[in-house]
Amino acid sequence: MEPSHAREDTIPLLSLHRADEAIGVVALIVIVFSILWGVVSRYIFPQPAAWTYELAIMAFAYLVFFGAVAGVRLGTHAAIDVLVTALPGSWQKAIAWFNYLLLAVFFLVMTVLFAWQAWTSRQVHTIALDLSRSFSYGPLALASAGMFVQHLIVERPWTVRAHRNVESLI
């Protein structure tokens, strides 16, 4: 049996379908070079670059949240369902619906809260880069909305859920 993520590997990284992964890759590159430049500037130049820490923190948040969008889309989050599988089928279906609705509400709440935070902090600026805090919170609202959409697309409690990666130990 072929793994279900094989089709995902044929889609180019720089496509709209995998934009979440591309943003994560760029964020990881920014983190590495920002921290590297911070270390180099600290030991080589008389005045270290103060902006590297802020940039790395922002890029790390992007990496985590857009990586979570990809994780929801690919179904790579860990699921420990030993107790649920021991329950009768009707209970399993009820738990699947409860989880589906709970996560949908959670992603919506995160989207609204990050959007609100981006709006209210638009006049507040970071110390070193002098960027609006909206650059920190706005993309997180977008990523939370992406998690919501991917959750609605991928998770289907009205069907029987097959394991997505049969070779996985989890």
Secondary structure as GFF3:
##gff-version 3
##sequence-region A 1 170
A	DSSP	alpha_helix	6	9	.	.	.	ID=ss1
A	DSSP	three_ten_helix	16	18	.	.	.	ID=ss2
A	DSSP	alpha_helix	19	44	.	.	.	ID=ss3
A	DSSP	alpha_helix	51	74	.	.	.	ID=ss4
A	DSSP	alpha_helix	82	85	.	.	.	ID=ss5
A	DSSP	alpha_helix	89	120	.	.	.	ID=ss6
A	DSSP	alpha_helix	134	154	.	.	.	ID=ss7
###
